[in-house]
């Protein structure tokens, strides 16, 4: 039985060693998270845990620009207006506003919005990320739609510009869902 007791003793020692090794590996894995955080803090790289402390250095917080929104239609049976008429923004700040449009006719109509800026110089500093003016808009009979405009004012905007007016005018796209004019020809 001495061989059996020796085998049991060896098995217990092996079990204890394996248990200690498993606990050590678990502890090492558990401690990797704070170790990783400390390395990222020291090196300043890839620290995703403190993303809320990141400041956008491209935003000029020393300036506040008033932006007025306007909406017009040109020979269209639509209702068109901005949901906000005025916002105050810092140059470099991403802003999203919305316009609402409604087709009051009993048939689909396609229109295209054309922007204009006042003062005119501000147009080159107005950077649109998303705008309904990029594409033609087809509204079904009676359809109402909310359309976003996402933009950033370039911080290089001249210092003497304090107010900008962004105006959109919708024009009907001829030939798209429009009634064709009747020709007065003889049809030979």
TORMAR-29343 format. One record per residue (C-alpha): residue in one letter; x, y, z. Coordinates in Angstrom, 1 decimal, decimal comma, padded with zeros to 4 digits, always signed. Example, Ala and Ser with C-alpha at 12.3 -4.5 7.8 and 13.67 -1.06 7.14 Angstrom:
<pts>
PT;a;+012,3;-004,5;+007,8
PT;s;+013,7;-001,1;+007,1
</pts>
This chain:
<pts>
PT;x;+000,0;+000,0;+000,0
PT;x;+002,9;+002,2;+000,3
PT;x;+002,9;+002,6;-003,5
PT;x;-000,7;+003,5;-003,5
PT;x;-000,2;+006,0;-000,6
PT;x;+002,7;+007,5;-002,5
PT;x;+000,6;+007,8;-005,7
PT;x;-002,2;+009,5;-003,7
PT;x;+000,3;+011,9;-002,1
PT;x;+001,7;+012,8;-005,5
PT;x;-001,8;+013,3;-006,9
PT;x;-002,7;+015,6;-004,0
PT;x;+000,5;+017,6;-004,5
PT;x;-000,3;+017,8;-008,3
PT;x;-003,9;+018,9;-007,6
PT;x;-002,6;+021,6;-005,2
PT;x;-000,1;+022,9;-007,7
PT;x;-002,7;+022,9;-010,5
PT;x;-005,2;+024,7;-008,3
PT;x;-002,6;+027,3;-007,3
PT;x;-001,6;+027,7;-011,0
PT;x;-005,3;+028,2;-012,0
PT;x;-005,9;+030,8;-009,2
PT;x;-002,7;+032,6;-010,2
PT;x;-003,7;+032,6;-013,9
PT;x;-007,2;+033,9;-013,0
PT;x;-005,6;+036,6;-010,8
PT;x;-003,2;+037,6;-013,5
PT;x;-006,0;+037,9;-016,1
PT;x;-008,1;+039,9;-013,6
PT;x;-005,2;+042,3;-013,0
PT;x;-004,5;+042,9;-016,7
PT;x;-007,4;+045,4;-017,0
PT;x;-006,0;+048,0;-014,5
PT;x;-002,5;+047,3;-015,9
PT;x;-003,7;+048,0;-019,4
PT;x;-005,4;+051,2;-018,2
PT;x;-002,2;+052,4;-016,5
PT;x;-000,2;+051,8;-019,6
PT;x;-002,7;+053,7;-021,7
PT;x;-002,7;+056,5;-019,2
PT;x;+001,1;+056,8;-019,2
PT;x;+001,5;+056,6;-023,0
PT;x;-001,7;+058,5;-023,9
PT;x;-002,8;+056,0;-026,5
PT;x;-005,9;+053,9;-027,1
PT;x;-007,6;+054,9;-023,8
PT;x;-011,2;+054,2;-024,7
PT;x;-012,3;+054,2;-021,1
PT;x;-011,9;+058,0;-020,8
PT;x;-013,5;+059,1;-024,1
PT;x;-015,9;+061,5;-022,4
PT;x;-012,9;+063,7;-021,5
PT;x;-011,9;+064,2;-025,2
PT;x;-012,4;+067,9;-026,2
PT;x;-012,8;+068,9;-029,9
PT;x;-010,0;+071,4;-030,3
PT;x;-011,5;+072,5;-033,7
PT;x;-014,5;+074,2;-032,0
PT;x;-013,9;+077,9;-031,5
PT;x;-015,7;+078,5;-028,2
PT;x;-014,7;+082,1;-028,1
PT;x;-017,2;+083,0;-030,9
PT;x;-020,9;+082,5;-031,1
PT;x;-022,6;+082,9;-034,5
PT;x;-026,4;+083,3;-035,0
PT;x;-027,8;+081,3;-037,9
PT;x;-031,2;+082,2;-039,2
PT;x;-033,2;+079,7;-041,4
PT;x;-035,5;+080,6;-044,1
PT;x;-037,7;+078,6;-046,5
PT;x;-039,3;+079,5;-049,9
PT;x;-041,1;+077,7;-052,7
PT;x;-041,2;+078,7;-056,3
PT;x;-044,5;+077,7;-058,1
PT;x;-045,0;+074,6;-056,0
PT;x;-048,1;+073,6;-054,1
PT;x;-046,0;+072,7;-051,0
PT;x;-045,8;+074,0;-047,5
PT;x;-042,1;+074,3;-046,5
PT;x;-040,6;+075,7;-043,3
PT;x;-037,7;+075,2;-040,8
PT;x;-038,5;+073,5;-037,5
PT;x;-036,2;+076,0;-035,8
PT;x;-035,9;+079,6;-037,1
PT;x;-032,6;+080,5;-035,3
PT;x;-029,7;+078,7;-033,6
PT;x;-026,5;+080,0;-032,0
PT;x;-023,4;+077,9;-032,8
PT;x;-019,7;+078,0;-032,2
PT;x;-017,6;+077,7;-035,4
PT;x;-016,4;+074,1;-035,8
PT;x;-019,4;+072,6;-033,9
PT;x;-021,5;+070,0;-035,6
PT;x;-025,2;+071,1;-035,7
PT;x;-028,3;+069,3;-037,1
PT;x;-031,5;+071,1;-037,8
PT;x;-034,6;+070,1;-039,7
PT;x;-037,1;+071,4;-042,3
PT;x;-040,6;+070,2;-042,8
PT;x;-042,2;+070,0;-046,3
PT;x;-045,7;+068,9;-047,3
PT;x;-047,2;+068,3;-050,7
PT;x;-050,7;+069,8;-050,8
PT;x;-051,5;+068,6;-054,3
PT;x;-053,4;+065,4;-055,0
PT;x;-050,5;+064,0;-057,1
PT;x;-046,8;+063,3;-056,6
PT;x;-044,4;+066,2;-057,3
PT;x;-040,6;+066,3;-057,5
PT;x;-038,7;+069,3;-056,3
PT;x;-035,1;+070,4;-055,8
PT;x;-034,0;+072,7;-053,0
PT;x;-031,4;+075,4;-053,8
PT;x;-029,5;+077,0;-050,9
PT;x;-028,5;+080,6;-050,6
PT;x;-026,5;+082,4;-047,9
PT;x;-026,4;+085,9;-046,5
PT;x;-023,9;+087,4;-046,4
PT;x;-022,7;+085,7;-049,6
PT;x;-019,2;+085,3;-048,2
PT;x;-020,5;+082,9;-045,5
PT;x;-021,4;+080,3;-048,1
PT;x;-017,8;+079,2;-048,6
PT;x;-017,5;+078,6;-044,8
PT;x;-020,7;+076,6;-044,5
PT;x;-019,9;+072,9;-044,6
PT;x;-022,9;+070,6;-045,1
PT;x;-022,4;+067,0;-044,0
PT;x;-026,0;+065,9;-044,8
PT;x;-028,7;+067,9;-046,6
PT;x;-032,0;+067,3;-048,4
PT;x;-030,7;+069,7;-051,1
PT;x;-028,2;+067,1;-052,3
PT;x;-030,9;+065,1;-054,0
PT;x;-034,3;+065,7;-055,7
PT;x;-037,3;+065,1;-053,4
PT;x;-040,4;+063,4;-054,6
PT;x;-043,4;+063,8;-052,4
PT;x;-046,5;+061,7;-052,9
PT;x;-050,0;+063,4;-052,7
PT;x;-050,5;+064,8;-049,2
PT;x;-047,1;+063,5;-048,0
PT;x;-045,3;+065,4;-045,2
PT;x;-041,6;+064,8;-044,6
PT;x;-039,0;+066,1;-042,1
PT;x;-035,7;+066,6;-043,7
PT;x;-032,4;+067,1;-041,7
PT;x;-029,5;+069,4;-042,5
PT;x;-026,2;+068,6;-040,7
PT;x;-023,5;+071,3;-041,0
PT;x;-020,3;+072,8;-039,5
PT;x;-019,2;+076,4;-039,7
PT;x;-015,6;+076,6;-040,7
PT;x;-013,6;+078,3;-037,9
PT;x;-011,9;+080,3;-040,6
PT;x;-015,2;+082,3;-041,0
PT;x;-014,3;+086,0;-041,0
PT;x;-014,5;+087,6;-037,5
PT;x;-016,9;+090,4;-038,8
PT;x;-019,6;+087,8;-039,6
PT;x;-021,9;+087,4;-036,6
PT;x;-025,2;+086,4;-038,3
PT;x;-025,7;+084,1;-041,2
PT;x;-029,0;+083,4;-043,0
PT;x;-029,4;+080,0;-044,7
PT;x;-032,3;+080,1;-047,1
PT;x;-033,6;+077,3;-049,2
PT;x;-035,9;+077,7;-052,2
PT;x;-037,7;+074,6;-053,6
PT;x;-038,2;+074,5;-057,4
PT;x;-040,3;+071,9;-059,2
PT;x;-038,4;+069,6;-061,5
PT;x;-040,0;+069,9;-064,9
PT;x;-040,9;+066,5;-066,5
PT;x;-040,8;+064,6;-063,2
PT;x;-044,5;+064,0;-062,2
PT;x;-045,4;+067,3;-063,8
PT;x;-048,2;+067,7;-066,3
PT;x;-046,9;+068,1;-069,8
PT;x;-047,9;+071,3;-071,6
PT;x;-050,4;+070,9;-074,4
PT;x;-048,9;+071,8;-077,8
PT;x;-050,9;+073,9;-080,3
PT;x;-049,4;+072,2;-083,4
PT;x;-051,4;+070,5;-086,1
PT;x;-049,8;+067,1;-085,5
PT;x;-049,0;+066,3;-089,1
</pts>
